[in-house]
Amino acid sequence: MDPLKKKFSEKALAQFKELRAIIKEHGDTKVDETKLSQVLGGARGIKMMLWETSQLDATEGIRFRGYSIPELKKLLPGGPNGEPKPEGLFWLMLTGDVPTVDEVNWVTQQWHERAELPASVHTSLDALPADTHPMTQLVIGIMAMQSDSIFSRRYAEGMAKTDYWDATYEDTMNLIARLPRVAAYIYRRAFHGGKQIEADPSLDWSANYAHMLGIDNEDFYSLMRLYLTIHADHEGGNASAHTVSLVGSTLSDSYLSFAAGMNALAGPLHGLANQEVIKWIFEMIESLGTTTPTKEQIAQYVNDTLAQKKVIPGYGHAVLREPDPRFVAQRKFAEEYIKDSELIETVWKIFDVVPPILQGLGKVKNPWPNVDAHSGALLVHYGMKEYSYYTVLFGVSRALGVLAAGVWSRALGLPLERPKSVTMEWVKSFLEEK
């Protein structure tokens, strides 16, 4: 048994026993009160999931296994410029332990060994028009790999429930290993005439992805390590993570559940927002006729956008009530690596302008920037201007968290998700009784 699987097995078995004891002793303990506004408002804030890999706090932001993003940057083994490697975050999310350099290098090597794509992936993608949206291509590429699912094969053979996690672990390792190759293949066929770039086994997971995209720049390698780390998970209640969990709870394998989650990530109210942000900024620059707008010009454009009953993309979050730590991490990266960028300076001016305007409306709970407010400008700086692809980057990163959580779900024997729905007639009767 490999070292990561062995460590996970030991921890998961202990937690499985602990969870069963808690359910037996405290299963009837009341956790929360559900408001009708939550029933009718997308189940916002209802505590109804167990999600081991990360937790989101409204004021402190995301914590991965209890560690903040600044702490991760200090603790996780990193690349030459110090940015943390996602391989280390994956180990942390799966085991709860900060990995050593050797353990991170082992994960990198494992993912290189597991990364070969089935021919069916290329065949399936090549059957699509090159201008098919990259997220559509990503989902099809994932589904084209599903025939390799170890979980599905072993389940058909009569696998014991206690082995569900093991097969899910193998699918997870294989899928994460292959995702950069699928994603890079999509990028090169969509925007570079199908001229593919071979993988470089001497590079880590993030840098190799950047290399296959065609951006061989050490600073961009560092950005990719940071980007793929900070986007990796955002607790379990967001749309894509919850979709992966819901579909996985039916015992659909990692490929099926992750593909479903990517369909959720592709929505404008979720992962597609990173595309919308940079598009909005480009439109503003074109409308104003300058690449160096003043704060006063930006404020007028923001007010005009709001007057058209449109949102300011990249601002606001369902949970956060402070600036997103992921935004802050990207800003610090830009301050360290990028000098004299008009686009980056514009992003920072928008950060100064937008929150006071939104606060002045009196009805915006969170006027602060989220992760999407900055990421596009960084990518454009390094030459990736094709913003319809940005959500694919997000999806490759998000695989780390949602698939690690999926291994935990099978190890803990979490049940099929089946919340109770109500009708409008029920709501009216309920209110009459009240």
N, C-alpha and C positions, 0 to 999 in steps of 0.2 A: 504493500500500500504506500502511495507517495506521501511525502511529509506533510503537505497541506491537507490532504484527505484524512490522514491519521489524526492530526491535531483537531480537525473539525469533528471527526467521529467521536473523539473522547469528550469534547465539550458539548456536542449535540445530545449525546446519550444522557449526560448528567442533567442537561436542561430539560430534556423530554420528561425525565422522572420528576423533576421539580415542578414542571408545568402541570403534569397529571395530578400531583398532590395538591397544588393550588386550586385546580378546578374542583377536585373532590371536596376540599374543605371550605372553599370560599365561592363556589360557583354561583350561589344565590345572592351574593353581596351586590348591592346596588351601586353602580359606577357613576351614573350621570342622569340628568333629567333631559329629555328630548323636547324641544320647543316645536310648535307647529310650523314656525318659520323655517326650522331646519328640515322638517319633513317635506316641506314644499319648496325648499331653497337649495336643493342639491346635496342634502345631508351634511351641510357645512358644519364642521366642528364636532360631529358625533364621534365619540370614541368607540370604534368597532373593529379595529384591526390590531394584530400583533405583527410588528415589523422590527426586526432586530438590528438592521444595518445602520440606521440613522434616525435622528429625531429633530424636528424643527421647532424652535422656540420663536415666539412672535417678536421678541426684542433682541435675542442673541443670535438668531439665525440658525443655520444648519450645524449639527454636530454629528460627526461620524463616529459611532461607538464612543460617544462622550467627548471627542476631540473637536475643537473648533478648527477652521481653516488655517489661521495663523499657527496653531499648535501642530497641525499636520505638516506644514511647510518646514517646521523645525525638526519634527520627529521622524518623518518618513524618509528613507533613502531616496536620493534624487539624482538627477543627471549632472553633467559637468557644470552647469550654471546654478545648481541648487534647487531647481523646481522639483517637487516630489513626483516620483514615478507612480502612475496609476496601478501598476502591478502591486505596489506596497499597500495602496488603499484597498485593493481587492482582498489581499491577505488579511488586513485589519478587519474589514467588514465580515469576512467569513469566520474568523476565529476570535475577534476581540483583542488580539495581541498585535502590538507594533512589531513588524518583521525586521529581521536583520538584513544586511546587504546581501548575504549569501541566499537568504530565502527569497528576496526580491529577484535576484539573478536567476534563481531556479524557476520562478514563475515565468520570467521572460523567455527562458529556454524552452519551457513546456509549451508556451504559446507559439513559438516558432515551429516546434515539432508538430503541432496540431493544426497548423494554418493552411495546409493545402486544400484548395477548393475542388469540389466535385465538378466534373465537366458540365453537369446539368445546370450549374449556376450561370456559367457564361452563355450556354445555349439559351436559357430562359431570358436572360437580360438582353441578349443580342436580337431576340425576336421582337423587342419593343422599339418604337421610334426613339431616337436618341434624345428628343426633346420631351420625353415623358418626365413628369416631375420626379426629381431624385428620391423623394420619400416613397413614391409609388414603386420605383425601382428597388429601393432598399427592402421593402416588405416582400416583393417578389423574389429577390435574391435570398432572403432568409427562408422563405417557404420552399425554395428550390433545394435547400439543404436538409429539409425535414426528413427526407427518406433515409438519412444517416442517423436518425435519432436512436440512441442507445436505450433510452427509457421506453420508447414505443416498442422496440424489438423485444426487450426483456419483459415488458408487461404482457405482450402477446404470448410469451413463453411460459407465463405463470409466475412472475416475480413476487416474492414475499413483500408485504408492506414495509417491513423493516429495512428493505433494500431500496425503497423508492429514492431516498436521498442520494444513495451512491450513484444510481443511474442518472439522476438529475445533475449531480456534480460533474459527471463525465460530459453530459450534453453541454453544460454551462461552460466548462473549460474549452471544449471544441468550438462552441459558437463564438465566444469572446475572442478566441485566437483567430478565427476566420473573418470576423467583422471588418477589420481594417482593409483586408484584401477586397472584400465585396464592395465596401464603400469607396475605396480608391478606384476600383474598376469602373464604378458608376460615374465618378467625377471625370475620369479621363475619357470615357466614351461620350459623355454628355457635353463636355466643354473643350476637349483637346483632340478631337478627331479620332478617338479610339486608340491613340498611341499610348500603350501601357508601359509601366515602369516596373521592373522586377523588384521583388523584395530584397532587402539587405539584412541577412541574418546576424550581422555584427551590431545592429542597432536595437535599442529597446523598443517596446511596443508602440509608444507614441511617436518616437523619432522615425521608426520604420513606416508608420502610417503617413507622416509628413513627407518622407522620401518618396513613397509611392504616389502621393498626390502630385509630386513634381516640384515641391518647394524645399530645396536642400539649403537650409539656412539654420545655423546653430541657434539663433535667437527664436526662430519659428519652432524648432524642436522643443525649446524650453516653453514656449507658449502652448504648444500642444500638450505637453506634460501637465501644465497647470490647468488648461481648459478641460482635458479629459478627467482630471481629478475633481475639480470643483463642480462639474456637471453630473457626477456619477450617481448621486442619489439625493432625494429630498423628502425623506420619510415616505410612508406608504399610501397616503391619502390623495396625492396628486393623480391626475387622470391616467397618465401612462403607467405609473407604478401600480395603481389600483387595478387597472385593466389586466396587467400581467398577473397580479395576484388572483384576481377573479377567475381568469381563464385557467391558470395553473391549478386552482382549487378543484377543477373538474378532472384533474390528472391529465390534462393536455400537456404534452412535453414542452421543453424549453423553447423550441423553435416556434411552435404554435402560439404559445402564450406571449413570447417576446414580439412576434409579428403583430399580434393583436395590440400590444402596448404601443408599437410604433405607429399604428393607425391612429391611436389616440394622440400621440405626440404630434402628429401632422396637423392637428387642428389649430386654427388661428388663436383660440383662447389658451393654448398650451404651447408646445414647442415651436410652432410656426411663428410665434411672436418675435423670435430673434431675426427672422427674415423681414418682418413688418417694420422693426425698428430702423434698420439701416435703409430700407426703402423710404421710410418717412423722412429720414435725415437727408437723403439724396434729393427727394422731392422739395424739401425746404430750401436746400442750397440752390436748386435750379429756379425755384420760385423767386427767391430773394436776389438771384443773379450775382452771388458772391460765395467764394469758398471760405471766407473769413467773416461770417455774420457777427454783428454786435449782439450783446445781451438784449438790447432794446428791440432789435429786429427779430430775434428769436422769440421774445415775449409776445410780440404782435402776431407772429405766425402761430404760436401756441394758442393764443386767444382765438384766432381765426379758426383753427382746427376744432377747438371746443365749441365754438359758435355753430359749427356745422354738425354738431351732435356726434362727433367722433372722439375716440379716446386718444390719449398720447401714448403710443406704444412704448413699452419698456418701463413704465411707471405704474406702481401699484402691485399688490400681491395679496392673494387670498388669506395668507396667514401673517406674513411679516408686517411689523409696525415700525421698523427702522430701516435705514439703507441696507440692502442685501449685502452680506459679507462677501459674496461671490463677485458683486460689482466692485467692492472695495479692493479685493485681491487683484482684479484685472486692472484697476486704476494704478495700484502700486507697481504692477508689472510694466505698465506703460511709462510711468514716471522713471523707472529704472532703465528700460531698454529702448524707449522710443523718444527721440528728441525732435522738436520742431515739426510736428505733424498737425496740419491745419484741421484735419478731420478729428483727431483726438482732442484738440483744443475745443472744437465745437461741441463734442460730447460733454466735456467738462463744463462749458458754458450752459448747456442745456440742464445739467445737474444743478447749477446755481439758480436757474430761472424757473424750472417747472414746479418743484415742490411748493414754493410760496403761492404760486398761482392756484394750484390744486387745493392747497389749504384754505385759500380765500373763498373757494366754492362752498365750504362748510359742510360738505357731505362725503368727502373722500377720506376714508379711514387710514389709508396708507398712501401718502403722496410721494414716497421715496422710490428711487430706481431699483429695479430688480436685475437679475443676472443678464438679461437680454439687452439692457441699455448700453452696455459697453462692448460686448463680445464682437459684434459686427465690425466696428471701427478697427479693432485690432487685426482681424482677419483681412480686411481691405488693405491695411498698411503693408502686409506681407504678400499682397498680390492676389489674394482670393476674393475677387469682387463678385463672384457668382453667388449672390445671396440666396437663391433658391436652394442651394446646397447646404446652407448652414444647419438646418434641422437634422440632416444626416450626421453631422459631427456630434450634435447633441445626442442623437440616438446611439451612436457608437459608445459614447461615454456612459449614458444611462444604463447600458447593458450591465455594467459592473455591479451597480447596486441592486437592480431589480432581479437579476439572475442569482446573485448571492443570496438575496432574501428568499428566492424560490427554493434554493437548496435547504435553507432553514425551515421553510414551510413544510417541506416533505419530511425533514428529519423530526420535526415536532408533531407530525401527524395532524396538521391543521385541517379542519373539515371544509367541505364544500360551502362556499359563501352563498347565503340565501336570506337576504334581508326581506322584511315584510313590506309590501306596498299597500296603499289604500286608494280608494276612489274618491271623487269629489263628493258623492253622496255620503260616504263615510265621514268626510271632513265636516259637512254641514250638520250631520246628525250628532257628531262629537261636540260641535260648538253649541248646538241646541241643548244638549244634556248639561253642558257647563253653565 
